Amino acid sequence: MTPLIKNLNSSSLARILFYSINSNQLLMEEILTLIFKFLLLEKRGLKQTTLGSEY
């Protein structure tokens, strides 16, 4: 263990772990939001092109 980790108590380690998990969850939420927005835009774009080709 590094000296920094040796000096941390269990409460500090738990807090660091919580923030790490929380930030990873926020990152995953952002990634999923971007994916779904992209899919919605793609779906709308496909509808517009199919409607445009019918006329």
C-alpha positions as CSV (number, residue, x, y, z in Angstrom):
1,M,0.0,0.0,0.0
2,T,1.1,3.5,-0.6
3,P,1.5,5.8,2.4
4,L,-1.5,7.8,1.3
5,I,-3.8,4.8,1.4
6,K,-2.3,3.7,4.7
7,N,-3.4,7.0,6.3
8,L,-7.0,6.7,5.1
9,N,-9.5,5.3,7.5
10,S,-12.4,3.1,6.5
11,S,-14.8,6.0,6.5
12,S,-12.6,7.9,4.0
13,L,-12.2,4.8,1.8
14,A,-16.0,4.2,1.9
15,R,-16.5,7.9,0.8
16,I,-14.0,7.5,-2.0
17,L,-15.7,4.3,-3.2
18,F,-19.1,5.9,-3.0
19,Y,-18.0,8.9,-5.1
20,S,-16.3,6.6,-7.6
21,I,-19.4,4.5,-8.0
22,N,-21.6,7.6,-8.2
23,S,-19.4,9.2,-10.9
24,N,-19.4,6.0,-12.9
25,Q,-23.1,5.8,-12.7
26,L,-23.5,9.4,-13.9
27,L,-21.1,8.6,-16.7
28,M,-23.1,5.6,-17.7
29,E,-26.4,7.6,-17.6
30,E,-24.8,10.2,-19.9
31,I,-23.6,7.6,-22.3
32,L,-27.0,5.9,-22.4
33,T,-28.7,9.2,-22.9
34,L,-26.5,10.0,-25.8
35,I,-27.1,6.6,-27.4
36,F,-30.9,6.9,-27.0
37,K,-30.9,10.4,-28.4
38,F,-28.9,9.3,-31.4
39,L,-31.3,6.3,-31.9
40,L,-34.3,8.6,-31.7
41,L,-32.8,11.1,-34.2
42,E,-31.9,8.2,-36.5
43,K,-35.4,6.8,-36.3
44,R,-36.9,10.2,-37.1
45,G,-34.5,10.7,-39.9
46,L,-35.5,7.3,-41.4
47,K,-39.2,8.3,-41.2
48,Q,-38.5,11.6,-42.9
49,T,-36.6,9.9,-45.7
50,T,-39.3,7.3,-46.3
51,L,-42.0,9.9,-46.2
52,G,-40.1,12.0,-48.6
53,S,-39.5,9.2,-51.1
54,E,-43.2,8.3,-51.2
55,Y,-44.1,11.6,-52.8
